[in-house]
């Protein structure tokens, strides 16, 4: 008799973004002429930079000739891309990361979801709330979360984010083993200072814990006092793994390319408290379950670091940040409290007493705007919505005009 992994039965019935899609589809079917503006799911709307497209084409052309054809690539990714990453994303910021500590993948979502496979099922997980759902759901699937009670899972240590603490959670008041952090944050857009991040690194070292640091939105940081990487913090190499993505940076949401950094000093422990290096474990996992990102896609990602690529990526980031500023200005005019939007493409808006899904439905049916209800990111998200700057300038301006008419 084939049996199910019953941990899947502990998942909430519908994934957040599937529920959003269902509600929007129903509204669209009932109102076929509605001009819906999507400021919900964080998918980019601007095309791949020309430098990346040119490199992509050249990579495909190489595959058309026997003399330049590429088959299976290196397990970690091609050296030409990993060396660019090490130099441009880390060395220039004083972060000591080597090329062979970088693993190219098809998405930060995949890697943040998969990395937990390396660890025992009885470890204690610390999660911010609100939080990107993948962190929680993959640990539910692995059997670590326990049963749901009053909207939370009994074996998870929740790190509450509130308007009062700026959605920067406090250190756990109890021992934990695996800590998820994301800055600039998804969904709130909050950012963390070097001094606060140093506190987390020190805590992880004291607890012999590991931080999984999601830096998928670091390209949106404009305040140069803020860290782009956890590896700018002394001691982080022993207690942190970092995830990066080209999806929001350079528009690779449909192309799929990202990377994970696992320093060679980063450790976990056996039951007898012996140290185990994580780098070879992750390499073994990837070589078993993942066959690499295609050669043309890696060539396109390499072009992000060319002079033309840097200029083109910066232009796109600035356009999205302009959209974010327009949204922030509209929230100021409406006197809605919010965080984010300054070093992030997300604006986390308090609904003045509306619950999240009511706020979502109101914007959809009255203004034809799709947002993301905050409750989908955790209990502390109730009463909030997330607005995304990933759209055209014209659509964002139109959406904010509609919001002002509906919410004024």
C-alpha positions in Angstrom: 0.0 0.0 0.0 1.4 3.3 -1.1 1.2 5.8 1.8 1.3 9.6 1.7 3.8 11.8 3.6 1.2 13.0 6.1 3.2 16.1 6.9 1.6 17.5 3.7 -1.8 17.3 5.3 -0.6 19.8 7.9 -0.1 22.5 5.2 -2.7 25.2 4.8 -5.2 24.2 2.1 -4.1 26.8 -0.5 -0.8 28.4 -1.2 -1.1 32.2 -0.8 -0.4 33.2 -4.4 -2.7 30.4 -5.7 -5.5 31.9 -3.7 -4.8 35.3 -5.0 -4.8 34.0 -8.6 -8.1 32.2 -8.0 -9.8 35.4 -6.6 -8.5 37.5 -9.4 -9.6 35.0 -12.1 -13.1 34.8 -10.6 -13.4 38.6 -10.6 -12.1 38.8 -14.1 -14.6 36.2 -15.4 -17.4 38.2 -13.8 -16.0 41.5 -15.0 -14.4 40.7 -18.4 -13.8 44.4 -19.2 -12.1 45.2 -16.0 -8.6 46.8 -16.4 -6.8 45.1 -13.6 -3.4 46.4 -12.4 -1.3 43.9 -10.6 0.8 45.1 -7.7 0.6 41.8 -5.9 3.0 38.9 -6.8 6.6 40.1 -7.0 7.1 39.2 -10.7 9.1 41.8 -12.7 7.6 43.5 -15.7 10.6 44.9 -17.5 12.5 42.9 -20.2 15.9 41.3 -19.8 18.7 43.8 -20.2 20.1 43.9 -23.8 23.5 42.8 -22.6 22.0 39.7 -21.1 19.9 39.0 -24.3 23.1 39.3 -26.5 25.0 36.9 -24.2 22.0 34.6 -24.2 22.0 34.5 -28.0 25.7 33.9 -28.2 25.4 31.0 -25.7 22.7 29.4 -27.8 24.8 29.9 -31.0 27.7 28.1 -29.3 25.4 25.1 -28.7 24.7 24.9 -32.4 28.3 24.0 -33.3 30.0 20.7 -32.5 33.3 22.6 -31.7 31.7 24.9 -29.1 28.8 22.7 -27.9 28.4 22.3 -24.1 26.8 19.3 -22.5 26.6 18.8 -18.7 28.1 21.7 -16.9 30.2 21.8 -13.7 28.2 20.8 -10.6 28.6 24.2 -8.9 28.1 26.2 -12.1 30.5 27.5 -14.7 33.7 29.1 -13.3 33.2 32.2 -15.5 30.0 33.1 -13.6 31.2 32.1 -10.1 34.4 34.1 -10.4 32.4 37.2 -11.5 30.0 36.7 -8.6 32.8 36.4 -6.1 34.6 39.5 -7.4 31.7 41.8 -8.0 29.1 40.8 -5.4 31.4 40.1 -2.5 35.1 41.1 -2.8 34.1 44.7 -3.8 32.1 44.9 -0.5 34.9 43.4 1.6 33.2 40.1 1.9 35.7 37.1 1.8 33.9 34.7 -0.5 35.7 32.4 -3.0 34.3 31.3 -6.3 34.2 27.6 -5.3 31.9 28.5 -2.3 29.2 29.6 -4.8 26.6 27.2 -6.2 24.6 28.3 -9.3 21.0 27.3 -9.2 17.6 27.9 -10.9 16.2 30.0 -8.1 16.5 31.3 -4.6 13.1 29.9 -3.8 14.3 26.4 -4.7 17.5 26.8 -2.6 15.9 28.3 0.5 13.3 25.5 0.3 15.8 22.7 -0.3 18.6 23.7 2.1 16.6 22.4 5.2 17.0 18.9 3.8 20.6 18.8 5.3 19.3 18.9 8.8 17.8 16.6 11.4 14.0 16.6 11.7 14.0 17.5 15.4 15.8 20.8 15.2 14.1 24.0 16.3 13.3 26.5 13.6 13.1 30.3 14.1 11.0 32.2 11.6 10.2 35.8 11.3 6.4 36.6 11.2 5.4 37.9 8.7 7.6 35.7 6.4 8.0 34.4 2.9 5.8 31.3 3.0 8.3 28.9 1.4 10.5 28.9 4.6 7.6 27.7 6.7 6.0 25.3 4.3 9.1 23.3 3.5 9.7 22.7 7.2 6.1 21.6 7.5 6.7 19.2 4.7 9.8 17.9 6.5 7.8 17.2 9.6 9.4 19.9 11.9 6.5 22.2 12.4 4.1 20.0 14.4 0.4 20.7 14.5 -1.3 24.0 13.7 -3.0 25.7 16.7 -4.6 29.1 16.6 -3.0 29.9 13.2 0.6 28.9 14.2 2.5 25.7 14.3 3.4 24.4 17.8 7.1 23.5 17.1 8.1 26.8 15.3 9.6 29.7 17.2 8.0 32.8 15.7 9.9 36.1 15.7 7.2 38.7 15.7 7.6 41.7 13.4 5.4 44.7 14.2 5.2 48.4 13.3 6.6 49.1 16.8 9.8 47.2 16.1 10.0 48.3 12.5 9.5 44.7 11.4 13.0 43.8 12.6 12.3 40.9 15.0 14.1 40.6 18.3 16.5 37.8 19.1 14.8 34.6 20.2 14.3 34.3 23.9 15.0 30.5 23.8 17.5 28.2 22.1 17.0 27.7 18.4 19.0 25.8 15.7 18.0 27.1 12.3 17.2 30.8 11.7 15.7 32.3 8.6 16.3 36.0 7.9 15.5 38.0 4.8 16.7 41.6 4.2 15.6 43.7 2.4 12.6 41.8 3.7 9.9 40.1 1.7 7.1 40.9 2.4 7.6 44.0 4.5 10.5 45.8 2.7 12.2 46.4 6.1 16.0 46.6 6.1 18.6 45.8 8.7 21.7 47.7 9.9 25.1 46.1 10.2 25.0 46.5 14.0 21.7 44.6 14.2 22.9 41.9 11.8 26.0 41.6 13.9 23.8 40.7 16.9 22.2 37.9 14.9 25.6 36.5 13.9 26.8 36.6 17.5 23.6 34.9 18.7 24.0 32.1 16.1 27.7 31.6 17.2 26.6 31.4 20.9 23.8 29.0 20.1 25.8 26.9 17.5 22.9 27.7 15.2 22.8 28.4 11.5 21.4 31.5 9.7 19.8 31.1 6.3 20.1 34.6 4.9 17.9 35.5 1.9 19.4 38.5 0.1 17.3 38.3 -3.1 16.5 42.0 -2.9 19.9 43.4 -2.1 20.2 45.2 -5.4 17.5 47.6 -4.2 19.6 48.9 -1.3 20.5 52.6 -2.0 21.6 53.4 1.6 25.4 52.6 1.5 25.5 52.2 5.3 23.3 49.0 5.0 24.8 45.6 4.4 24.1 43.9 1.1 25.5 40.6 2.4 25.6 38.9 5.8 29.3 38.1 4.9 30.1 41.8 5.4 29.7 40.9 9.1 32.7 39.4 11.0 32.2 35.8 12.0 29.3 35.1 9.5 31.3 32.6 7.5 31.0 30.1 10.3 27.3 30.5 10.9 25.5 31.6 7.7 24.5 30.6 4.3 23.3 33.3 1.8 20.9 33.1 -1.1 20.9 35.5 -4.1 18.8 35.7 -7.2 18.9 37.4 -10.7 15.1 37.3 -10.8 14.4 40.8 -9.4 17.9 42.2 -10.1 17.9 41.6 -13.8 14.5 40.2 -14.7 15.4 36.5 -14.7 12.0 35.4 -13.2 11.2 33.4 -16.4 14.8 32.6 -17.2 15.7 31.1 -13.8 19.2 31.8 -12.4 20.3 32.3 -8.8 23.1 31.2 -6.5 23.8 30.1 -2.9 26.9 30.8 -0.9 28.1 28.1 1.5 31.4 29.1 3.1 33.9 26.3 3.7 34.0 27.1 7.4 30.3 26.9 7.8 29.4 24.0 10.2 26.5 22.0 11.6 26.8 19.3 14.2 26.3 15.6 14.7 24.2 14.2 17.5 27.5 13.6 19.4 28.3 17.4 18.9 31.1 16.8 16.4 31.4 19.6 13.7 30.4 18.8 10.1 31.3 21.1 7.3 28.2 22.0 5.3 29.9 22.9 2.0 30.5 19.3 0.9 27.1 18.2 2.1 25.3 20.9 -0.1 27.6 20.0 -3.0 26.6 16.3 -2.6 22.9 17.2 -2.4 23.0 19.4 -5.5 25.0 16.9 -7.5 22.4 14.2 -6.7 19.2 16.2 -7.1 20.0 19.0 -9.5 21.6 18.9 -12.9 22.6 22.6 -13.2 21.5 25.8 -15.0 21.8 25.8 -18.7 25.0 27.2 -20.3 23.1 30.0 -22.2 21.4 31.2 -19.1 24.7 31.3 -17.2 26.2 33.3 -20.0 23.3 35.7 -19.7 23.8 36.0 -16.0 27.5 36.7 -16.5 26.6 39.7 -18.7 24.9 41.3 -15.6 28.5 42.1 -14.5 29.6 43.7 -17.8 29.8 47.5 -18.0 26.7 47.6 -20.2 24.9 45.1 -18.0 25.6 47.0 -14.8 24.3 50.2 -16.4 21.2 48.5 -17.8 20.4 46.7 -14.5 20.8 49.9 -12.5 18.4 51.6 -14.8 15.7 49.0 -14.2 16.3 49.0 -10.5 15.9 52.8 -10.4 12.7 52.6 -12.4 11.2 50.2 -9.9 12.4 52.3 -7.0 10.7 55.3 -8.6 7.5 53.3 -8.7 8.0 52.5 -5.0 8.5 56.2 -4.2 5.2 57.0 -6.0 3.4 54.4 -4.0 5.0 55.7 -0.7 3.9 59.3 -1.7 0.3 58.1 -2.2 0.3 56.3 1.1 1.5 59.5 2.8 -1.3 61.5 1.1 -3.8 58.9 2.3 -2.2 58.9 5.8 -1.7 55.1 5.7 1.2 53.8 7.9 3.7 51.7 6.0 7.3 50.4 5.9 9.5 49.6 3.0 9.8 51.3 -0.4 13.0 53.1 0.3 15.6 50.3 -0.2 13.1 47.7 -1.4 10.5 47.2 -4.1 7.8 46.3 -1.5 5.6 48.6 0.5 3.9 47.1 3.6 0.8 49.0 4.3 -1.4 49.0 7.4 -5.1 48.9 6.6 -6.4 51.2 9.3 -8.5 48.4 10.9 -9.4 46.4 7.8 -8.4 42.8 7.8 -6.0 41.7 5.1 -8.4 39.8 2.8 -11.1 42.5 3.1 -8.6 45.1 2.1 -7.5 42.9 -0.8 -11.1 42.4 -2.0 -11.9 46.1 -1.6 -8.9 47.1 -3.8 -9.7 44.4 -6.4 -13.4 45.1 -6.7 -13.4 48.9 -6.2 -10.1 49.9 -7.8 -9.2 46.9 -9.9 -5.9 46.7 -8.1 -4.3 43.4 -7.1 -2.2 43.5 -3.8 -1.0 40.7 -1.5 -2.9 40.3 1.8 -0.5 40.4 4.7 -2.2 37.5 6.6 -0.8 35.2 3.9 2.7 35.9 5.3 1.8 35.1 8.9 -0.3 36.0 11.9 1.6 39.4 12.3 0.6 40.2 8.8 -3.1 40.5 9.6 -4.4 44.0 8.9 -1.6 44.7 6.3 -1.2 44.4 2.6 1.9 44.3 0.5 2.2 46.5 -2.6 4.8 45.7 -5.2 6.6 48.3 -7.4 7.1 45.7 -10.2 5.0 47.3 -12.9 5.2 50.1 -15.4 5.3 53.8 -14.3 2.1 54.5 -16.0 0.3 51.6 -14.3 1.6 52.5 -10.9 0.5 56.1 -11.3 -2.9 55.0 -12.5 -3.2 52.5 -9.6 -2.4 55.2 -7.1 -5.0 57.6 -8.6 -7.6 54.9 -8.2 -6.5 54.1 -4.6 -6.9 57.8 -3.7 -10.4 57.9 -5.1 -11.4 54.7 -3.3 -9.6 55.1 0.0 -9.6 58.9 0.5 
